[in-house]
Amino acid sequence: TTLVAEFILMRFSDIRDYQVLHATLFLLIYLVALVGNLLIILLTTLDQHLKSPMYFFLRTLSFLDLCFISVTVPKAIIHSLTQSSSISFLGCVAQVFLVVLFARAELALLTVMSYDRYAAICRPLYYQVVMKKRACKQMVAASWLSGVVSGFLNTSVTFSLPFCRSNFVYQFFCEIPSLLKLSCSENYLAEIGAVIITTSLDFLCFVSIMVSYIHILVTVLRIPSVQGQSRAFSTCIPHLVVVTVFLTTGSIAYLKPVSESPSVWGLLVSVFYTVVPPTLNPIIYSLKNKDMKTAFWKIVNKQEFNRKYNWNTQVFNL
C-alpha cells in the first residue's frame, strides 16, 4: 500500500530572488506558447485557404501542445511564487497520466504528419484519395487513443507500487523515473513491461518518421526546379526539427539513470521535452510557412480596416 499522502516537488532554487526569476521566466514562456498555439488554432480555423490535411494536423498539434505545457508549467509557477512545492497524491497521479497522454499522442501525431508530407510530396496524384477528411479524423483519433492507453498503462503500473522511502521528487513535476526511485518495492516487472511496450511504440513511430523523410529527401532531390525543392524543404525541415528535439530530449529524460541527488542536467532535460517543443512549434511553423504568414496579415489588415471604418463612421455621425 502507498504510505504517502502527498509529494514534495524539487524547486529550481531556495533563494527567493531566483524563485521569482524562475516564475517570471516560466510565465513568459507559457504566455508565448499560449499565444502562439492559440494563434495557429485561430488562423487554421478561420482562413478558408488553410483547410488542407496538413493544417488540420497542425491545429491538432497546437491544441496538444497547449494541453501539454499547461500540465506542468502553471503548477511550477505557483510553487515558485508561493514557496510551497507540495502536490497531493491524486494530483501527482493526474499529472503523470496527462504528461504521458499528451506526450504519446503528440509523438503519434508527428508520425501522422510525416506520413501526410510523404503522401503530398512522394505520391501527389493519390494524395486526395489517401488523405480524405474521414481518414484524417481517424488518424487523429488513433493518436489520442494511443496517448490515453499509454497514460493509463504507465500511470496504473507506477502507482500500484508502494511509496515509503521518501516523498521528495527530484523533479519540478511528477515524472515516472523520479517516482520509481521513491518506491520501496523491488518488483519492477510490471513497470519494465509497460516501458517495453511504450518504448516499442515510440521506436515504431521513430522508424516510420525516418522512412517517410528518407523517401521525401530522395523525391525532393529529383525535383528539377530550385523553387520546388525550396518549397518542399520549407514544409518538411521545421517538422523534422520538432521531431528531433522532442524525441531526443524525451528519450534522454526517460532512459537516463535517475540520480539520488538533485541534478541541474535532469531538470534541463525535462524542461526541454515538456516546455521547449510546445513553445517552439508555433514559432517554427509560423515563421517558415508563407501561407500562415499571409493568413495572419489578412486578419490583421481586416481588423485594422474595421477599426478605421468604425472610427470614421463615428466621426461622420457626430
Buried (B, 14 or more C-beta within 10 A) or exposed (E): EEEBEEBBBBBBEEEEEEBEBBBEEBBEBBEBBBEBBBBBBBBBEEBEEBEBBBBBBBBBBBBBBBBBBBBBBEBBBEBBBEEEBBBEBEBBBBBBBBBBBBBBBBBBBBBBBBBBBBBBBBBEEEBEEBBEEEEBEEBBEBBBEBBBBBBEBBBEBBBEBBBBEEBBBBBBBBBBBBBBBBBEBEEBEBBEEBBEBBEEBBEEBBEBBEEBBEBBBEBBEEBEEEEEBEBBBEBBEBBBBBBEBBBEBBBBBBEEEBEEEEBEEBBEBBBBBBBBBBBBBBEBBBEBBEBBEEBBEBBEEEEEEEEEEEEEEEEEEE
